[in-house]
Amino acid sequence: MNPSNETHQQQILPNVYNPLQFTIVLPHSDTNSNPNSSLSNPSNVNVNSLLSLGIPRKRRRGRPRDAPSSNQVYNLPSEFSNNQQPTPHLIENSSNDNHFEGNPNVGSNQTALLDVSDEIIVINKEATSEALIALSAGFPADILTEEEIDAGVVSVVGGIEQVNYILIRNHIITKWRENVFSWVTKEMFLDVVPSHCSKLLDSAYNYLVSHGYINFGVAPLIKDKHLVEPNTKGNVIVIGAGLAGLAAARQLMSFGYKVTVLEGRKRPGGRVYTKKIEGGNKVAAADLGGSVLTGTHGNPLGILARQLSYPLHKIRDKCPLYRLDGKPVDSEVDAKVEVAFNQLLDKASKLRQLMGEVSQDVSLGAALETFWQVDGKAANPEEMSLFNWHLANLEYANAGLLSKLSLAFWDQDDPYDMGGDHCFLPGGNGRLVQALAENVPILYEKTVHAIRYGSDGVQVVTSGGQIFEGDTALCTVPLGVLKSGSIKFIPELPQRKLDGIKRLGFGLLNKVALLFPHLFWGNDLDMFGHLSDDPNRRGEFFLFYSYATVAGGPVLIALVAGEAAHSFENMPPPDAVARILEILRGIYEPQGINVPEPLQSVCTRWGSDPLSFGSYSNVAVGASGDDYDILAESVGDGRLFFAGEATTRRYPATMHGAFLSGLREAANIAHYATNRALRAKVERNPSKNVHACASLLADLFRDPDLEFGSFSAIYAKKDMDDKSMAVLRVVFSGPAKKAQEGSRPDQQHSNKLIFQQLQSHFNQQQQLHVYTLLSREQVFELREVKGGDEMRLNYLCEKLGVKLVGRKGLGPAADHVISLIKAERSKRKPALTPTQKSGTSKPKSGLKQRLVRKAKILRNNSPFPTASRDGMVKVVQLNRDVEVEVGNDESLKSVVNGGNGSIPSVNTGSGSMIESAPNLNVDSGVINPSNIQNAQHGWDLVPTSNVELNGKMQ
């Protein structure tokens, strides 16, 4: 997808009293978000400063510049302030449908919504301010994130329950942000959250803690809670002690896991490295790796600094540029070229819109240089040098050559810039690393050579042949190491992940840190630039950072970017220092300022470092933001996980992105481990009545109370309340001829293959039964939906927002309903037991329409089960019940069979295995990861006739 074509969802709440009622244009939210605000006082938030994201990060590294006109700026409407309660209103528009169509929380029945508006709870009068604090933490204003939906934080997505959950969630986040030194407990909110919302309080609190949105960091009270004694939850091996590995390790330890961190270096931090420089009587600290906190709004590293009482130094915008002869660049010429350069970026953005998918195969550099040749014909040598300086600055921002950056997606993460100042941490970012590494069991000089993973756990082989065993492993090595192939994965990583590793770019930035006897460049600026007349060397010492205010001594750091960064790897350090002194003396000696010899200097070689092979990631030609998501996917049935800056689509190439990815994977590891434990418990203690329960449900559905198409329902008739519960069953069988005729040719071929394989093993008599609990009212509404089974399935998942499960995932509530139905039917006379068919019963009038958020739908043209071409179906036998795993999508695997996404194929008794078959989209694309219940067991594949499976009749 082209980032320039992405539409920003307008989230609008309806014309009723609602504490969240304001309009914000926001970037589309994803599953990988967890920015934590470093706001010192959330109650005094400046609304518009929080939402103003006018200067993209990709153009702010190095010298800041004005944002081009195409940038998005997110501002809260002026009529709302922190001290105002939002006034109910409707936004005027010539087409009201457009507003409500874009809002998943708004349905067509506005009257029904007004009838239930008084159910919204009131926690305090600052709901809007709290929503903004939550926004800075990565949460949309009035909808759930996909991560929250997957976690099942509410029973039904959308409606009043969701609004109340959001209010509680926002309040918890705000209260912790007010005092990030303390551990927020659930009990703190019992007095403000109504008792009938206690389950929502539990849900919100548990979600925020487990996913690292609150109660994280290095404050003493936080550390005391985190460093608990490990219990029997499992043993996790973390590979790499960078920010991602340390964040995950601390979080997992707080969950009670035993953690071992393996680090190849002699120090923690990875690519975050603060070097102590000494010379003469001077001692200073310089960041040779990650150095700039890019944005303070929502930055979790800002919270860590706040907990440690470390002040942050704002990098001042002043950045003079100097010509080859050392003279300052004329300010008018500088401004002229800068405006022209930003206009070229705008033109490149428009070009990719016109080119569409073709732009994925074109580099940003090719587009910029072409436009410059067309528009800059009269450019003089100085202007050309300025243009090259801006190109070098862009290569620094992306750690990549412009000739290799994707025109289509190079700035795909710009909408998620955290906003706020760019800062240095006095004393270096190593201070944060040391705080995070405290009391974490780290084994240094353990370079990992191989990782074996499987259903029984993991083995990690380090240098010298030492083997570490665990239940789970988290790999946080840089993308450059993955690209190099220096770590052997056994079995090999999925081809999808290998392709993503290959497509993404991993660039290079080098530095030279120099400690001088005294400060000669002045203390009124934090950076200055130098031009080059050689385009191939435009990035060589093009920018200098002054660390004098934060390093504890007079330190200058010279940056080497682009092509020059690669050449620098082979430049002898004395030559590099001599070239820097030549530049500095050309600038300052004409001003009468003597430039002394440095007391000490340090040169980096990140490109040849075998534990990094580069600096940070970028979107290369042929890649996209999707590749970051692919790198983040776990493999091996939830045994091997991945974190690091190259696994976060929102915040790649940043220190806070690496940190947040560690928190994300700690939550994922805990999720998979919990599901494995539940599954093991069931397997150890199989229910003696499992077949009796299955048989009972099958018997009841032989005589359903309501039946229409592939749907049938049973309920207790003596309870005439339309709100009483019913059990709904949906039956999927082989594709009908009519459905195949409406499919694309490739779908027909794919369908034929998958069903031939299934039918060959199950005598062409299989049916897939899935269930859910609905009210009788909803069942009647579903029956009245026009358009057949496909439209009913769409309505079931889009409108009602329910999740379809196997019979073992129905839970205690369904057991109660089933027992009531059984008891009632046992008193009936067989002759008096009618079966209601479609059209024999009508819903009661005046039913209120449920308003729910639309779930994501994978659509195709067939109303019956179809097959895709890129997945697999594996049939297994667990506890003598036939289960089916659907697809190979990792998010789907996390919920099917309780998170067991790669159950080995099991012989079905026919002497062959069903594997490597196409993916079975069970419900014409309606049943997908966002609406499959996270249950202990998966789907039921039910033979309609007695079929022998593994020698046993089912």
Buried (B, 14 or more C-beta within 10 A) or exposed (E): EBBBEEEBBBBBBBBBBBBBBBBBBBBEBBBBBBBBBBBEEBEEBEBBEBBBBBBBBBBBBBBBBEBBEBBBEBBBEEEBEEEEEBEEEEEEEEEEEEBBEBBBBBBEBBEBBEEEBEEBBEBEEBBBBBBBBBBBBBBBBBBBBBBBBBBBBBBBBBBBBBBBBBBBBBBBBBBBBBEBEBBBEBEBBEEBBBEEBEEBBBBBBEBBBBBBBBBBBBBEBBBEBBEEEBEEBBBBBBBBBBBBBBBBBBBBBBBBBBBBBBBBBEBBBBBBBBBBBEBEEBBBBBBBBBBBBBBBBBBBBBBBBBBBEBEBBEBBBEBBBBBBEBEEBEEEBBEEBBEBBBBBBBBBBEBBBEBEEEBBEBBBBBBBBBBBEEEBEEBEEBBBBBBBBBBBBBBBBBBBBBBBBBBBBBBBBBBBBBBBBBBBBBBBBBBBBBBBBEEBEBBEEBBBBBBBBBEEBBBBBBEEEEEBBBBBBBBBBBBBBBBBEBBEBEEEBBEBBBBBBEBBBBBBBBBBBBBBBEBBBEEEBBBBBBBBEEBEBBBBBBBBBBBBBBBBBBBBBBBBBBBBBBBBBEBEEEEBBEBBBEBBBBBBEEEEEEBEEBBBBBBBBBBEBEBBBBBBBBBBBBBBBBBBBBBBBBBBBBBBBBBBBBBBBBBBBBBBBBBBBBBBBBBBBBBBBBBBBBBEEBEEEEEEEBEEBBEBBBEBBEBBBBBBBBBBBBBBBEBEEBEBBBBBBBBBBBBEEEBBEBBEEEBBBBBBBBBEBBEEBBBBBBBBBBBBBBBBBBBBBBBEBEEEBBBBBBBBBBBBBBBBBBBBBBEEEBEEBBEBBBEBBEEEEEEEEEEBEEEEEEBEEEBEBBBBBBBEBBEBBBBBBBBBEEBBBBBBBBEEBBBBBBBBBBBBBBBBBBBBBBBEBBBBBBEEBBEEBBBBBBBBBBBBBBBBBBBBBBBBBBBEEEBEBEEEEB
